[in-house]
Every structure is written in structure tokens, then in C-alpha cells.
Amino acid sequence: MPHAVHDWFDHMNIRNYGSTAMHLAMVAGGSVDAALGMECRLWDIAAGSLLVAEAGGVLTDLNGQSFFPVKTDSRARTPFLAAGPNLHKHLLSSWRER
């Protein structure tokens, strides 16, 4: 598990509901504050990213770059981070520090 995630354990409750689409829908709906996926495919996040964006959230890769328009092989396993704008910025910053 990435070192940044271990640091987050001290400050957050971490859950896995077993579905990337569910995680992103829950971020969009406000049920969870953020979602981190490490080995997702583009089709796992495509619809959920729209939900997050329409709800005012942000979904990027772990470098802070948007997935859309598509710039990568759709078969690649791609990490992502989704959250509200302020929390996304904070989590991405702490990720980059590691």
C-alpha cells in the first residue's frame, strides 16, 4: 500500500465497498469524502467521473491530470483520486509529498 495511504489511516476512516463505480457515486452523492483507486481501467471510472464532476467534485490521476479527453490506452490500469475541490487538493498534495 502506498506510504501516503498509511499516513491517511491516522486521520480518516478507510473503506472499500468493492466497486469503483459505487465509490465514485458515493463521492458525488456526499456519502464519502474521497475515493482512491490504484488499478482501475478507464471504463471503471468514465461514468463515475461525470457524476463527480456534475456534483462539483474533481477526479484526476495521481499527478493531478484529468483523464478526459482520453490521453492513455483505455486498457491501462490507471490510479485516480476523486474528492471535492478542497479535499482533493489537500490529498493530492499529501500524496505528492510521499
N, C-alpha and C positions, 0 to 999 in steps of 0.2 A: 504494500500500500504506500502511496506517495507520502513523503515526510510532512507536507503541508496538511494532509488529512489527519495525521496523528495529532498535530497541533490543534486542529479544529475540534477534536474529541473533548478537549478541556473546556470548550465554550459552547458546544452545540450538541443537540441530540441528533444522532446519525441513524437513518433508517433506509432500508432497501425494500421497496414494495414489489420488486420483481419485473417491472415493466417501464421502459424508458418513456413510452407514451403516457403512462399513468403519472410518472414523476413530473413530466412537463405540464400535464393538465392540472396537477395539484399546485405547481408553481403559479400557473396562470390564474387559478381559482383562489389563491391565497391560503391553501391548506398547509403548504410547506413554504419555507422562505427561499430555498435554493435547491438545485439539483446538479449533481456532478456525475457525468458518465465517462468512463475511461475507454471502453472498447465498443462503441456504438457505430452502426453503419448510418449512412445518410438517410436511408428510408426510415430508420428508427426515430430520427429527430425532426424530419421535414414537417409533418403536420403539427407536432407539438411546438415547434419554433414559431409557427404562425400564432398559435394560441398565446404563447408567452408574449410575443410582440404586440398583439392586439390588446393584451391586458396591461401593457406599459412596461413589460419586463425586457430583459436583454439576454440573448443566448449567443455565445461566441465559442470559438475554440479556446484552448488554454493560453494562447498568445494574444487573446482579445480581438481576434479577427472574425468577422462574420462569415458564415458558411454560404450565404446567398448574395449574389449569384454563385452557383457552384463553381469552385475552383479546384476541386480534388476529384480523384477517382471515387465514384459512388460506392465502390466495393471496399474502400479502405476503412479500417477500423479507426474511428476518429473520437477523441475525447472532446467533451463540451462542458460548459458551465452556464447555468441559467439561474437568474435571480432578478429581483428588482434592481433598478439602476444603481442605487447607492450601495446596496449589499454586494452586487456583482462587482463593482469597482473595488470594494474592500477585499472580497475573497480572491479576486484576480491578483490584486497586489500582494496578498499574503502567499499566494501560490508562486508568484514570480520570485519572492524572497528566498524560496527554498531551492 
